Amino acid sequence: MRSGERTGPTAPPSAATDRWDALAAVYRVQEPLEARSLAVLLDALTVRAEEAVLDVGTGTGAVPRALARRGRPAEATTVAVDSSPRMLALAARVAGVETRQGDATGLPVPTGSVDVATAAWLLHVLPAPDRVRAVAELVRVLRPGGRLGLVVPAAPRSPGQRLLRAAALRAAGGLGAFRVPEDLPALLADHGLRVRRHRRTGLGYLADVVVCTREPGRGVG
Ligand SMILES: C[S@@+](CC[C@H](N)C(=O)[O-])C[C@H]1O[C@@H](n2cnc3c(N)ncnc32)[C@H](O)[C@@H]1O
């Protein structure tokens, strides 16, 4: 994944970025609750060492860290994008991570350069129009046949799940945490993404884990 080729438009810094920046120092405290969803995601993606990997909305680098723990070699660079400089500073500590500050709606990544893109716990925090742009960008950067792995919140079903979600919502202070992105299935279909795997995880945060492929001949580029 070379830099310097065409990339998406860049978005201006926002108030949301400041709020994610403010959360960065404590974000890792709740990451054990994400762990199961990320494990399911990586089991489904089966990333090979030679594949170019991009993690969007990387936060402290939870996905690249989980990949490294699974044996992804440090020389197999994983590009990690986030709009929050403080989150990225933490992600930069993960072996093999190359951080790029940028917005999901205008990724600083060349068209068709990525084999595997992930966006874990990101799409639901974006306003709906940005979610559309972010999916379009993920499709743009994927090579035809490339894989996209997503983790988004699923609706709680039991009283225990509802309590956990209410606590997390209070802690996140209105950053869109745990809002279920109801528009996602239509969004994926509209962008030529075919769903290959869909699993719901209930250990830790309740999540929908979705793996899609960018169908050849669809998307930009
Ligand atoms: C809920 S956290 C998830 C972090 C990580 N993926 C994980 O699973 O732990 C959302 C992350 O997305 C980043 N983010 C929010 N809006 C973004 C945007 N428009 N573009 C890029 N990153 C964004 C935040 O700074 C934050 O680090």
The ligand as a Tripos MOL2 file, in Angstrom:
@<TRIPOS>MOLECULE
LIG
   27    29     1     0     0
SMALL
NO_CHARGES

@<TRIPOS>ATOM
      1 C1        -15.3930    3.2940   19.2830 C.3       1 LIG1
      2 S1        -13.7350    3.6840   18.8270 S.3       1 LIG1
      3 C2        -13.1840    2.1390   18.1260 C.3       1 LIG1
      4 C3        -11.6860    1.9900   18.1240 C.3       1 LIG1
      5 C4        -11.1420    0.6420   17.6450 C.3       1 LIG1
      6 N1        -11.5310    0.3390   16.2920 N.3       1 LIG1
      7 C5        -11.5610   -0.4720   18.5630 C.2       1 LIG1
      8 O1        -12.2580   -1.4000   18.1110 O.co2     1 LIG1
      9 O2        -11.1590   -0.4360   19.7250 O.co2     1 LIG1
     10 C6        -13.9780    4.7010   17.3970 C.3       1 LIG1
     11 C7        -12.6950    5.2810   16.8420 C.3       1 LIG1
     12 O3        -13.0040    5.8880   15.6020 O.3       1 LIG1
     13 C8        -12.3760    7.1410   15.5180 C.3       1 LIG1
     14 N2        -13.2050    7.9800   14.6450 N.ar      1 LIG1
     15 C9        -14.4040    8.5500   14.9210 C.ar      1 LIG1
     16 N3        -14.8560    9.2020   13.8420 N.ar      1 LIG1
     17 C10       -13.9240    9.0520   12.8760 C.ar      1 LIG1
     18 C11       -13.8210    9.4880   11.5300 C.ar      1 LIG1
     19 N4        -14.7830   10.2250   10.9750 N.pl3     1 LIG1
     20 N5        -12.7290    9.1460   10.8260 N.ar      1 LIG1
     21 C12       -11.7330    8.4030   11.3820 C.ar      1 LIG1
     22 N6        -11.7810    7.9540   12.6490 N.ar      1 LIG1
     23 C13       -12.8620    8.2720   13.3890 C.ar      1 LIG1
     24 C14       -12.3020    7.6570   16.9430 C.3       1 LIG1
     25 O4        -11.2750    8.6170   17.1000 O.3       1 LIG1
     26 C15       -12.0510    6.3670   17.7040 C.3       1 LIG1
     27 O5        -10.6810    6.1250   17.8380 O.3       1 LIG1
@<TRIPOS>BOND
     1     1     2 1
     2     2     3 1
     3     2    10 1
     4     3     4 1
     5     4     5 1
     6     5     6 1
     7     5     7 1
     8     7     8 2
     9     7     9 1
    10    10    11 1
    11    11    12 1
    12    11    26 1
    13    12    13 1
    14    13    14 1
    15    13    24 1
    16    14    15 ar
    17    14    23 ar
    18    15    16 ar
    19    16    17 ar
    20    17    18 ar
    21    17    23 ar
    22    18    19 1
    23    18    20 ar
    24    20    21 ar
    25    21    22 ar
    26    22    23 ar
    27    24    25 1
    28    24    26 1
    29    26    27 1
@<TRIPOS>SUBSTRUCTURE
     1 LIG1         1 GROUP 0 **** ****
